[in-house]
């Protein structure tokens, strides 16, 4: 009996319909159903609380970063993803990406060919160019990173950069990743053009991204996430806010107000430098420190009234127990993994979930961002 292959419904995607890419597993599901199912699943995983309506995303053209594997040959490169056998699948027109990213792809392919940037072949472990990473700002500016196996091709690359003159590039850098393993980037970053900073103005807050900086991949939904967190913080009106895992300062800078003491802690020095520069430009009373968010002092006279946590997928771990034992009155927890969020909430029984909201940061997938406000009972 013939089987019917799934087709895209929520977003018109020729790659999905042709069976070339199935990364967006929920494309056959209407978008409204995706949101409802997502809310029901997360609601069932977490303790009872009041839920605001989920914040929807645009169904396409929302992704501000393209991480594209390069394969094929230098004369016929593919820019997209790798199949199970290591061969390349070209996805240059992926409809998830913001329009400036899609528009840049033909010129990037031309650069690969003319600069003779041999694509890295995973099965044979030969070649130079592993990935192209392109990030777009709300103003349409672009930052490009090329992940290379060695510096051998850097002089040719630098010589051919004028091929990209038509693109609104503000930064071009090379990351050296010499190892044959599933790690996207290595330790060394070489700046080839620009100042290495992509300016991301979000809700009139001037954020800065450097090549290694983390930022949410859906700018519009990230802006809504920051607005919601800020509204909850302003409603509580704490005298002091501590933003842990603060990255480039998104939550902290949004929460800054005259008379409110705001601080951020992040392990990545590059991100802290960016947050400090943004604070100066904004005129915000906010301090940023390089450090381990999990070992910050939560006791004593300088203890914060409200803590924001925005951890990676693994959650906050032992920090949950320290928050439970502290005098912190409120926590605003932004999670990209409801499984670890549920675990962390169990470790903080004195901090009771008051309300939450789902933000569809990653449409057409099973992933979501969840914002929860906790109040000490």
C-alpha positions, -999 to 999 in steps of 0.1 A, spaced: 0 0 0 16 34 -9 25 57 19 19 95 18 49 116 26 43 145 50 40 179 34 45 213 49 14 231 61 25 257 86 51 272 62 56 266 25 90 248 23 101 231 -9 130 214 9 106 197 34 82 187 7 110 172 -14 122 152 16 156 170 15 153 185 50 131 174 79 147 195 106 113 213 112 95 182 124 62 200 130 58 216 95 28 193 87 10 207 117 -10 239 114 7 267 134 -22 273 157 -22 236 166 16 237 172 11 265 198 -18 248 215 0 215 218 32 232 230 13 250 257 -5 218 268 27 199 270 46 225 290 16 230 313 16 193 321 53 193 330 53 222 354 36 230 387 2 249 386 4 286 378 -14 313 359 -5 312 322 -6 341 299 -14 333 262 16 319 243 35 345 223 35 334 187 63 339 162 62 347 125 61 313 107 90 321 84 117 347 79 123 349 117 157 333 123 185 358 127 214 333 124 222 307 98 247 280 108 254 264 74 276 233 69 296 235 37 302 203 16 305 193 -20 334 205 -40 351 238 -44 335 243 -78 300 230 -67 297 236 -30 266 229 -10 256 253 18 231 239 42 232 207 63 250 173 61 232 140 53 239 109 75 267 98 51 284 132 53 273 145 19 259 180 17 223 191 13 220 226 -1 195 248 18 205 283 7 169 295 4 157 281 38 125 300 45 133 302 83 161 327 78 156 365 77 156 379 41 191 395 43 206 361 51 189 344 22 199 372 -1 236 368 9 239 331 1 246 334 -36 276 357 -30 289 334 -2 288 305 -27 307 327 -52 333 335 -25 338 297 -18 344 290 -55 366 320 -64 387 320 -32 391 282 -36 379 274 -1 378 237 -3 347 223 16 356 200 44 347 164 36 337 146 68 342 110 56 377 116 43 386 143 69 400 165 42 393 201 31 393 235 48 359 252 50 335 236 75 308 261 82 295 295 73 277 314 102 258 345 92 239 367 117 215 395 108 207 426 130 172 443 131 188 470 109 197 444 82 234 445 89 253 412 88 282 395 106 299 366 89 321 339 104 339 312 84 349 281 103 381 267 88 402 236 96 434 257 95 447 291 85 460 279 51 431 295 32 430 328 52 452 348 28 431 338 -2 399 345 17 411 380 27 421 387 -9 387 378 -22 366 396 4 358 425 -21 334 399 -37 311 406 -7 312 444 -11 275 445 -20 265 429 14 259 450 45 287 433 64 300 450 95 322 420 106 340 391 89 360 367 110 375 332 108 372 306 135 398 279 134 385 244 143 412 219 135 397 188 151 375 162 135 346 161 159 311 175 163 322 208 177 311 239 158 340 262 167 375 263 180 395 285 204 410 309 178 391 337 161 407 359 135 391 392 126 394 400 89 371 430 84 350 454 104 352 459 142 338 425 151 306 440 166 271 435 153 248 460 169 214 446 178 189 473 189 161 455 207 132 475 222 155 506 220 182 488 241 215 488 222 229 453 225 262 442 209 272 408 195 307 398 190 316 367 170 313 343 200 283 360 216 251 341 223 218 357 214 184 343 209 179 333 172 145 348 169 149 386 174 112 395 174 103 369 200 134 377 221 122 413 221 88 402 234 105 380 260 125 409 273 93 431 274 74 405 294 102 400 319 106 437 323 69 442 329 70 416 357 101 431 372 87 467 371 54 454 387 74 440 416 96 472 416 127 457 434 155 479 446 180 455 432 181 430 403 208 404 397 209 389 361 227 355 362 239 340 329 234 375 316 252 371 282 254 405 265 231 420 291 197 417 275 176 412 307 197 434 329 197 464 305 160 461 300 155 461 338 177 491 345 158 520 360 169 551 380 173 542 416 174 504 409 207 486 414 212 462 385 241 437 381 249 409 356 272 379 358 284 359 329 313 335 324 322 348 289 345 379 291 336 389 255 299 391 264 306 411 296 327 436 276 298 440 252 273 444 281 294 471 297 297 491 264 259 489 260 253 501 295 275 531 288 257 539 256 223 535 273 234 555 303 222 526 325 231 521 361 242 485 356 274 467 364 286 435 348 311 410 361 329 380 346 322 350 368 304 317 374 267 325 378 263 293 399 286 306 427 275 342 431 270 354 467 233 356 474 236 364 511 246 395 531 238 432 528 242 432 491 219 404 484 195 411 455 157 414 459 151 398 425 172 374 405 168 367 368 182 334 355 186 325 318 207 293 318 217 270 290 197 239 284 212 221 314 194 245 338 207 261 369 217 229 389 230 236 424 221 273 421 185 262 426 194 250 461 213 281 469 183 303 458 160 281 479 183 288 510 186 325 503 165 355 512 158 363 475 121 372 473 115 368 435 130 349 406 123 354 369 134 322 352 138 321 314 142 285 302 149 269 268 143 235 283 111 228 303 126 194 315 154 211 334 131 239 344 107 214 361 137 198 379 150 232 391 115 243 403 113 211 424 146 221 441 131 255 451 98 247 469 98 279 488 98 299 456 63 294 443 55 297 405 31 327 402 27 329 365 43 319 332 43 324 295 55 303 266 74 321 238 76 303 205 113 310 198 117 280 176 85 275 154 79 241 138 100 222 164 93 207 198 114 234 215 102 266 232 112 293 256 93 295 289 93 325 312 82 319 348 79 343 378 86 328 412 76 344 445 88 333 479 58 318 498 
